[in-house]
Each structure stands twice: as structure tokens, then as C-alpha cells.
Amino acid sequence: MPGIETHKEAKLLVIEDEGPLRELLEMELSRSGYKVESAADGEAGLEKYRQEVFNVVLLDMRMPGMDGVEVLKQMRAESLLPEVIVFTGHGTIETAVECIRNGAYDYLTKPVKLDELEMVIDKAYEKNRLRLENISLKMEINKLDQHRIVGKSQVIRKVLETVRRWGATDEHVLICGESGAGKELFARAVHDASRRIEKPFVTVNCGRLSANTAESELFGHVQGAFTGASKGRAGLFELADTGSLFMDEVSEMPLDVQVKLLRILETGTFRRMGGNHDIRVDVRFVFASNKRLEECVNRGEFREDLFHRINLLPINVPPLRERPEDVIPLSYYFLKTAKESGSINWEISEEAMAALCAYSWPGNVRELRNTIRRASILATEPVISSDLLPFAPPRPLVALRTVAAAPDVPSLPLWVIERDHILKVLELVEGNKSKAAKVLEIDRKTLYTKLERYGLAT
């Protein structure tokens, strides 16, 4: 039967004051495969709407107490995600126009045939699904070419085996590794190895969240929660419902937000900023950190109870220097996927291969990708030669001695010296970007620009 798979996915809320009709709708729609909740009036319906995440709402217009129009207005003020189908036994054009203006998906007049209602529900659910998918794609649009792990080394095979084992469970995962090592790719791999593979995969960089914006971004907010909050907004936890939420640089999360995150992990519920109702979500968390969280705990920067809660299934991503046999396969992959390269069959000269494999890659896979793309842009023919690389190829011992004997001759390009200096400063201040900018005597924005230019974590 067409649409049966769609039925199984949609979660419905029926708000209808007539008991027999409400029970009939709940029974028949459940029989069709929908997940159905119901409420007998507007107040009870709003309460359920606030506590759970629904795809489609069926809302009666005429009810005792709060009528359907008022319920619709409050729903749209709190969240624009679920689609609302309005139905009534006393329909007028004016009422229909008012409902559509206030954000209803469709307006139906009673009595409604069940097959026609299901058709409208399926269309509304498809719109809801596409809305969630589009939000997720907008968040991921700049990362779509990074969702493949390339490597043949034994160490990377072991990590992928761990990913497959952990992915099959529903427990939260903690991924540790240096900046640029590809932690997000492994987070995506965990999601793809899980039963949630067809569900949303939402990402957030906790290092980009300030103490003022973190709560609103993660939990969402209700209308009027703060100055400028003219509309309610769904947070990332809500967008990731039934799927996975990847929280990168979790060590940078403010301590007061860590407390609320722990509550979500323990109870599966949270409250929007300014709200007074718990919302239940089903989210699988994947955390990542380029810092040792045990040391952050010792310094009082990370809650010990939260660390123990998220460290159940750890995955350690090795730096690129520990798997040099993956450098050349990765290089060819980046050449193949670079927009500038097109469908050209590229080659890498032996000298360039030696230079790529000998380099220590402090920026890891991210730095390698940027290096290869830069070389492909500079190349006048489809060959990556050593002169296109921003670092010198390995030289014979005699040549090295000659350079050492001439102290006035620089052995590295200026940009390499600057990049390495920035890395050392970041290491000294334990990754704190604000402190690093002060030490380097540049503003924070300039630091982020340089980090992006050199393929380092931002």
C-alpha cells in the first residue's frame, strides 16, 4: 500500500474535544501505522506539544476553553517545526484564511474521510521531514565532501572496527584526537553504523558558542525569553530528535550549560530558554574533544560527573603522522574530489610523494587537504610536483649540512614559521583562542582567519 513507510515514521498529536471522534481517530490512525497521542482540549494539547516533538498536529477549531485559533497561535510562537492541520464542523472562509495566516498547513471541514485525512497527513509529514532535512543540510553544506574516511593503515582499520562496534549500540560516544584529525568524519561513521542512519545528523561546535548564546542554540527559546526573541525557536536538541547530535569541542562548553547537558543525558528531557515545560527527545550524542578531558576536570574546567557519563565508549583518532601510509591515498582522494580538479587524472611526482610522507602534518588531515587543493590550483598540468608544496622535500645530508653552515639562509618559508609559532602558542595556552590572540598581539578574528588559512582547527 503506497505511503505505508511514511505512516510508520510520522508522530501525530490529535487535539479534539469530542470523545468518540478523538478515540476513533486515535484508533484508526494508529492502525494505519502512525504514532498517535491525543488531548481532549487546547490546554492539554499545548501541554503535550511542549513536552514531546511531533511531526503533525490535528487541531479542532471549536473547543471549550481555549479555541483552536488561540492554540494555533501559541503553537506557532513556540515552534515552527510541526505542521498543523486544522479541522472543524463549522467552517467559514474567514476562519480558514485566519488559520493559514497563523501558520496552519491545511484547513479541513468535518466530516473528513479517513483516506483523505491520511493523504493530507502524509503530505504534511513530508513537508515537515523536508524542513528538518533542509535545516540539517544548511548546517552541513560546507562539510558534504568530508563524509568519507580514507586510509589503509592498520591503525585506522582498528579505529573503524571500534566505530562499527560502538555504532551498533545506542550509547553515547566520546571521540578524542588532535585538531584536523577527522573527528567529525568518525562521528558521522558512528551515526551511519547505527539504527539512526536515516535520521538527522546535527552538528554543533561548542567552541563557537558563547555563554550568552549556548543555551538558546542548544535548547531553543520561547517567544519573549529575552530581548529580541519575537518568535519561539527550536534548539539543536529538538532538531536532532530520533537522530544523532555531534558536539565538537565539548571541553569548551560553559560549566552552567554542562549541568543542563548532564540532565538531558540522564532524563532525556530539557526545557527551552524561558520555558516552564519539559520536552522529551530521543537523541544519540557523539562528543569530541581535542583536549584531554581528564586534565580539564583536574583544572575545574569540565564537570567530573559529565566526563564519566560521556566517556563510556571512547574512540581515539590517531594523528596523521602516526599513519604515514595513508598520506598518499588521502592526497589522491582530495585531488579527485577537489572542485578545481574536475575529472582530470592527476599524478603525484616521486619527489612530491617523498615530501608529503616526510612532513609531520601538525594540522593533520585538514592541513593535507588544504595543501593538495592549493597545489591543484597552482599546477599548470595535472601533476603535483614538489615545487607546488609549501614545504621543502627531504634533502640529502650534505645539503642539510650546507644550510646549517649558512645561518643567514632560512630553511623554511615564512608562512610555515608563522603557522608553527601559532601552534606552539595555542599549545601553551591549552587551546584558548582568546589567550592565544593576546599573546600573539592580534585580534581574535585575525587568529581565526590564520587558523583557517593554514588548515588548523577554528
N, C-alpha and C positions, 0 to 999 in steps of 0.2 A: 504493500500500500504506500503510495507516494507520501513523503513527509514524515514517515514513522520515525526516522532517525532524528529529525528536528524535534518531534514531540518529546523524545527522551531527554533532550537537552534543556528545554525551557522550564523555568521555575516561575510559577504563576501565583499571584495574590488576588483572590476574589473578594470584593467588598460589596455585600448585598444584604439588605435588611430583611427581605422575605425569606424565612427559614426554609420552606420547601424548595424554592428555586435555588438558594445557596447550596443546599445539600445535593440537589440534582446536578448542578454544575460541578461541584467538587467530585462527585462520584463518577460522572461521565468523562470529565476531563482527565481524572486520574486513570480511568480505564484506558484512555487513549494514549497514556504513557507520560503525561505531564506530571511534574512535581507540583502539587497544589496545596496552598494554605488559604484559609478563609477567615473573614471577620464579619460580624453582624452589624457594624455601624462605622461611621467615619473615624471616630476617636480610636476604636480598636484597630481599624485598618491602618491608621497612621502609626500606631504603636508597633505593629508588625513590620511595616515599611521601614521604620527606623532601626529595627533590630536585625533584619536579615537583608540580603541582597537578592532582589528579584529581577527577572528579565522583562516580564509583562504584568501589568495590573489591570484587572477588570473592575471597573468602578461604576456603581449605580449612582444616578443623579439625585433621586429623591429618597432621602433617608431621614429619620428622626434625629434631632440634634444638629450636628454639622452636616450640611448638604454636600453633594458631590463636587460642586464648583469650588467651594472653600477647601475641601480635601485636596482637590487637584492643585490649587494654588500653593498650598503648603508643601505638597509633594515636590512640585517643580522648584520651589525655593530651596529645598534641601538636597535634591539630587536630580540631575537631568538624564541619568543613565537608563532607568527602566522606562519602557514605553507604556503609556496609559490608554486603554480602550474604554471609552465611556458608553454606557447603555442606559436607556430609560424607557418607561412606558408612556411618557408624556412629552414627546419630542417636539421641539419647535426650531425653526431656522436660527432664531436669535440665540437660543441655548447652544446649538451646535457650533455657531460661529464663536461664541464666547469660550467654549471648551477648546476648540482648535487654537484660538488665540492664546490661551493659557497653557498650551503645550501638549494637548491630548493627541495621540496618534490617529485615532478614528472615533467616530460617533455612530452608534447603532441604536435602532429603535426596537423595543420588545414587541412581540415575541421574536427571539432570534433562533434560527435553525442551527443545530449543533454543528453540522458540517460547514456552514457559512462562518460561524464563530471561529471554528478551528482554522479555517483558511486565513481569517484576519489575524488570529493569534500567531500563526506561523510567519506571516509577513512582518508583523510587529517584532517578533523574536529575531528574524533575520536582520532587520534594521538595527536592533539592539546589539546583535553579535558583530555586525559590521562596524558599529560605532566603537565598541570596545577594541576591535581589531585595528581600526584606524588610529585610535589613541596609542595603542601599543606600537604600531608601525612608525608613527611620528617620533616616538621616544627612541626607536631603534634604527631609524632611517640611515644614520651615519655609520652603523655598525653591521650592515647587512652582508658585507664581504668578509666578515671576520668569524663566521659561524662554522668554520671547518678546522679541525685540528690536523696538522700535517706533521709527520715525524715517523721515523723507522727505528729510532734508538730503543734499546732495551728499557731505559729508564722511563721513557714516555709510554711505552707499552704497559708497564706496570701501573702507571698512573691511570691510563684508560681502563684497565681492568678494575681498579678501585672505583672509578667513576661508574662503570656498569653495575658493580655490586651495590654501591650506595644509591644509585639512581633508582633501582628497583624497589627500594623501601620508600616510606613516606616521611622519614625523619629529616630534620633539618641538617644541613651540611655546612662545614666551615672550610673554605679554600684559602690556603696561605701560600704566598710566593712574592718574589720581588716585583716592582713596578715594571709593566710591559711584558711580563712572562706569559700572559694569556689567560688570566684567571677567569675572565668573563666567558671565554670560549669553553672552558671546563664547566662553568656554571650552566651554560646552555646545553652542554653534553649531559650533565646530570638531569636537567629537565627533559631532554629528548629520550633519556633512558627510563623515564618514569611513566606511570599511567596517565600523567597530565600532559603528555606531549602535544595534544590537540588544543590544550587550554592556554590562557595568556601566559607570556613570559615577560614580566615587567622588571625594569632595572632602575636603580637609583644610586647615585654616587653620594654617599653620606658626607664626603669631604666638601661637597659643594653646598651642603645645607648649613645655613647659619642657625644660631639658637632661636632667631625670630621666625624663620621660615620652615624649620624642620617639622614642627607639629602640624602646620596646615598642609604641607606637601604630603606627609605620610598618612595622617588621619583624616584629612579633609576638614571642612568647616561648614557651619550653618550660616544662614543669612544673618548679618548683623553681629557676627562673632567678634569682629574688630573693625576699625575704621577702614572703609573701602570695600568691605565684604557685602556687596549689594546682592549677591546670589550665593546660594549654597554650592559647594564644590566637593566632588568625590575625591578622596585621597588615594594614594598608591595601593594601600592595603585593599581597598574596595575594588580597584581596577584589576588586582591580581587574584580576586576571588576564584576559587576552583583551580587556579594555576600556580605558578611559582613567582616569587619575588626575590630578585637578586639584589642584595645590599652590599655594594662595594665600599671599601674603606670604612668598614663598620667601626673601626677604632676611633674615627673622627666624630662619631655621634655624640651630641651633648649628653651629659650624665642624666639630666632630668628626663630626656627623651628615652634613654636606656631603660629607665624604670618602667615606662609605659610599654616599651617593646617587650620587656620581660613578661608583663601582664598578658599581652597578646599571645605570646608563646605558651603561657600556662593555661589560658582560658579560651583562646580563640575568639575573643571579643575585644572591641575598642569603642571609644567614643569620639565623634567628630569634635573639633575645636569649637567650643561654645555650646555644644550639645549636652543633653542630660539623659540620653538613651544609649544603651549598649547595642552595638551592631555585631552580628556574628559572621565570621568569614572562615573559609576553608582555604588556607594558603600554605604552600610548602616554601620555607625560607632557605635560600642559599646565601651564605655570608662569605665575604672575602676581606682579607687584610694583608697589607704589605709590611705590617709591623708584627712583632711577636706580642701577642695579646697578654701572655703571662707577664711580660715586663710592663705593659700598660696597666695591668692590675696592680702590680707592686708599686707603681708610681701614683696610684689612685686616679688614673685617667679612664679606667674601664671597670665596670662592676664585676666583682668576682662571681656572684651568683649568675649573672648573664653569661659570663665566659664559660662556666661549667655547663650551662644549659645549651649553648650553641656548639660546644666542642665535642659532641657525641660522635660524629662521623667526620673526621678531618681528612683533607686531601692536600698534600704538599706538591706544588707545581715547581719543578726544577728550573733554575735559570738556564738560559741558552748556552752559557759557557760550559755547563755540565753535560750537554748533549750536542757536541760539535758536529756529529754525523747527521744532524737534522738541518744544518745551516743551508746546504746546497738544495735539498728538496724544498725547503721553505722559500728559498730565493727563486727557484723556478715557478713555484706556485704564485708568488707575488707578481712575477713577470706575466704570468698567464692571466691573472685577474685584474691587473692594472688597466684602467680605462685608456691610458696613453698607449699601451702596448697593442691593444686590439687583438687580432688573431695571428699576429706575427710569431713565427717560430724563432724564439730567442736562443742565443748561446751565451755561455759564460766562459771567458778565456781561462786557461790553466793558472795564469798568474793571479787573475781576479779570484779564482776559487781558493787559491792558497791564502790570499789576503783575507777573504771572508772567513775562512776557517781558523786563521791565526788570531783574529781580532777577539777581544774579550766580551764585547757586546754588553756594556753596563746598562743600556736601555732595553736589553733583551729582544724579544720578537718584534716589538713595536719599532725599535730602532732599526732592525734589519729591514722591515717592510718599508719604512721611510727612505732608507739608503738605496734599496733596489728601485723604488719608484723614481727617486731623484735621478739615478743613473739611467733609467729607461727614457727619461725626458731629455737628458743631456746627450744621449747617444745619437750619432749620425747614421749608424747602421745597426741592425739587430744583434749586436754583440756587446756584452758587458765586459769591458776591459778594466784593468786595474787603475788606469788614469781617471776613470769615472767615479771611483770610490773616494770618499772624504778622508781616508786614512791610507798610509803608505803600505805597500805589500811587504812581506818578510824579506829582509835583505841579508846578503852574506855577512859573515862575521867580520870580514875585512872592511866592508862598507860601514858597519856599525862602529868599528874602531876609529875609522876616519872621521865620522861625525862626532864621536866622543872627543877626539883630539881638537875639534874646532868648536869651542863653546859658543861662539857667536852665531853659529848656524842653527836655526831652530829645527828640531826634528819632527814637530807636529804642526798641523795647520792651527791658526788662531782659534777657529771655532771649536776644535777638539779640546784645546786647553780650557776654553771658557766652559764648555759642557762638563768636563771633568771637575772643574772647580765648583760649579753649581752642585754637582752630585756630592762632592765632599762636604759642602756647607749643609746640604739637606740631611746628610748622614749625621753631622754634628748636632743639628737641632732636632734630630729624630723625626724628620719629615714635616715639621711645622712650617708651612709655606710663609706665614706672616713673619716669623722669626728669620727665616732664610732671606726674605726680601730686605729686612732691616740690615742684616749682616752684609749683604751684597750691595747695599745702598741703592736699591732700585725699588720701584713701587710693585705691589703685588700683581697688577695687571701685566707689567713687563715681564715679570718672572714666569707667569703662566704662558705668555707668548713664546718665551725662550724654551720652556719645557715642551711645548707642542712642536716647535721647530726642530728640536733635537730628538723627538720621538720618545720623550720621557713622560711619566705619569703626571697628569694635571689634576 
